[in-house]
Amino acid sequence: INLVGNCMFCLLENPTIAHQRCRDVRVSIIQVLGVLNSKYNYSLSCRLKIVQELKLFEHLISPLAEAVEMFVVEFNCRSMVLEVVREITRLDTRELNRDTSGTRSFSQFLIELAERLPESMKPCISLLLLHLDGESYMLRKSILFVLAEMVSRIYSAENLDDGAKESRDQYLECLQDHIHDVNAHVRSGVLQAWNRLCKDKNIPLNRQYDVLKLVVGRLQDKSTNVRKQAIQLLTSLLQFNPFNATLP
């Protein structure tokens, strides 16, 4: 079983596998891995290989996110997302801070998983939140994007129950806190995330004024990028203001 699985991952290592013209081959490889997971108990080896491949091959970010999605949707491997995320969060934070290319791959992979499988990412949030105070700014930034994605995709309805509202507010609180992150890349990224939430009308009314005050403070930021994102967010907050129609 491991031999077949390793052969499939070796085929994925070819950089052209991510191209659109190779989609049929890519899907066939993923389907073989899906059968190994669902019928031959290959899940442990598979998730370890996914993390290892992500660290070594940047072109595999989207193909492996696609693979995990197929494992969950087509092969009923419902715990695969949690298991893969757990393996990523177990990595030494000092190593993540050193290994820029690997950390970038993990970060983009987490965001893509949240976009593809937001419901399956819900149990993973507690693991990810532990890394919001970690050294790796790329990982912090990706986790904040994941939180914003969860708010947009899962917690945007008006009739949320109390538990869902509590989760939403916790995620938004994290996004607010990191508007003052020590790293300019994270500050810029979190303002981008707020901008998207604003345009999708997913910022609760009772939180908009607090966000506005924080964003105004970022207009004095030492980073040009952060100031630019702050201006764009302020523009969106004015443009999508729910009381816009009543303003003179």
Solvent accessible surface area in square Angstrom, and as a share of the most:
residue,aa,sasa,rsa
1,I,96,0.49
2,N,87,0.45
3,L,135,0.67
4,V,65,0.37
5,G,0,0.00
6,N,63,0.32
7,C,60,0.36
8,M,30,0.14
9,F,1,0.00
10,C,81,0.49
11,L,93,0.46
12,L,1,0.00
13,E,49,0.22
14,N,78,0.40
15,P,88,0.55
16,T,47,0.27
17,I,10,0.05
18,A,41,0.32
19,H,79,0.35
20,Q,138,0.61
21,R,183,0.67
22,C,23,0.14
23,R,106,0.39
24,D,113,0.59
25,V,85,0.49
26,R,17,0.06
27,V,23,0.13
28,S,58,0.37
29,I,8,0.04
30,I,0,0.00
31,Q,75,0.33
32,V,56,0.32
33,L,1,0.00
34,G,0,0.00
35,V,58,0.33
36,L,11,0.05
37,N,9,0.05
38,S,56,0.36
39,K,151,0.64
40,Y,116,0.44
41,N,139,0.71
42,Y,7,0.03
43,S,27,0.18
44,L,100,0.50
45,S,38,0.24
46,C,0,0.00
47,R,43,0.16
48,L,86,0.43
49,K,38,0.16
50,I,1,0.00
51,V,14,0.08
52,Q,89,0.40
53,E,1,0.01
54,L,0,0.00
55,K,74,0.31
56,L,113,0.56
57,F,57,0.24
58,E,79,0.36
59,H,48,0.21
60,L,0,0.00
61,I,16,0.08
62,S,52,0.33
63,P,4,0.02
64,L,1,0.01
65,A,0,0.00
66,E,18,0.08
67,A,1,0.00
68,V,0,0.00
69,E,45,0.20
70,M,18,0.08
71,F,1,0.00
72,V,6,0.03
73,V,98,0.56
74,E,103,0.46
75,F,41,0.17
76,N,99,0.51
77,C,17,0.10
78,R,161,0.59
79,S,59,0.38
80,M,2,0.01
81,V,0,0.00
82,L,44,0.22
83,E,33,0.15
84,V,0,0.00
85,V,0,0.00
86,R,81,0.29
87,E,20,0.09
88,I,1,0.01
89,T,19,0.11
90,R,157,0.57
91,L,42,0.21
92,D,62,0.32
93,T,47,0.28
94,R,155,0.56
95,E,48,0.22
96,L,5,0.03
97,N,73,0.37
98,R,178,0.65
99,D,39,0.20
100,T,65,0.38
101,S,51,0.33
102,G,0,0.00
103,T,0,0.00
104,R,84,0.31
105,S,0,0.00
106,F,3,0.01
107,S,7,0.04
108,Q,80,0.36
109,F,0,0.00
110,L,0,0.00
111,I,41,0.21
112,E,31,0.14
113,L,0,0.00
114,A,0,0.00
115,E,78,0.35
116,R,78,0.28
117,L,16,0.08
118,P,16,0.10
119,E,109,0.49
120,S,26,0.17
121,M,0,0.00
122,K,78,0.33
123,P,78,0.49
124,C,0,0.00
125,I,6,0.03
126,S,74,0.48
127,L,39,0.19
128,L,1,0.01
129,L,35,0.18
130,L,141,0.70
131,H,19,0.09
132,L,11,0.05
133,D,135,0.70
134,G,19,0.18
135,E,104,0.47
136,S,6,0.04
137,Y,72,0.28
138,M,31,0.14
139,L,6,0.03
140,R,16,0.06
141,K,58,0.25
142,S,2,0.01
143,I,0,0.00
144,L,3,0.01
145,F,51,0.21
146,V,0,0.00
147,L,0,0.00
148,A,5,0.04
149,E,7,0.03
150,M,0,0.00
151,V,0,0.00
152,S,15,0.09
153,R,114,0.42
154,I,31,0.16
155,Y,12,0.05
156,S,52,0.33
157,A,53,0.41
158,E,174,0.78
159,N,135,0.69
160,L,25,0.12
161,D,99,0.51
162,D,119,0.61
163,G,47,0.45
164,A,18,0.14
165,K,82,0.35
166,E,128,0.57
167,S,31,0.20
168,R,40,0.15
169,D,51,0.27
170,Q,89,0.40
171,Y,13,0.05
172,L,0,0.00
173,E,81,0.36
174,C,24,0.14
175,L,0,0.00
176,Q,20,0.09
177,D,91,0.47
178,H,22,0.10
179,I,0,0.00
180,H,96,0.43
181,D,12,0.06
182,V,139,0.80
183,N,38,0.19
184,A,33,0.25
185,H,98,0.44
186,V,0,0.00
187,R,14,0.05
188,S,10,0.06
189,G,2,0.02
190,V,1,0.00
191,L,0,0.00
192,Q,81,0.36
193,A,3,0.03
194,W,0,0.00
195,N,16,0.08
196,R,101,0.37
197,L,0,0.00
198,C,9,0.06
199,K,104,0.44
200,D,67,0.35
201,K,153,0.65
202,N,20,0.10
203,I,10,0.05
204,P,22,0.14
205,L,103,0.51
206,N,132,0.68
207,R,30,0.11
208,Q,43,0.19
209,Y,143,0.54
210,D,61,0.32
211,V,0,0.00
212,L,57,0.28
213,K,113,0.48
214,L,42,0.21
215,V,0,0.00
216,V,73,0.42
217,G,34,0.33
218,R,41,0.15
219,L,57,0.28
220,Q,155,0.69
221,D,8,0.04
222,K,180,0.76
223,S,20,0.13
224,T,98,0.57
225,N,82,0.42
226,V,0,0.00
227,R,82,0.30
228,K,110,0.47
229,Q,21,0.09
230,A,0,0.00
231,I,99,0.50
232,Q,73,0.32
233,L,0,0.00
234,L,29,0.14
235,T,74,0.43
236,S,4,0.03
237,L,14,0.07
238,L,120,0.60
239,Q,112,0.50
240,F,61,0.26
241,N,34,0.18
242,P,75,0.47
243,F,111,0.46
244,N,71,0.36
245,A,103,0.80
246,T,110,0.64
247,L,94,0.47
248,P,177,1.12
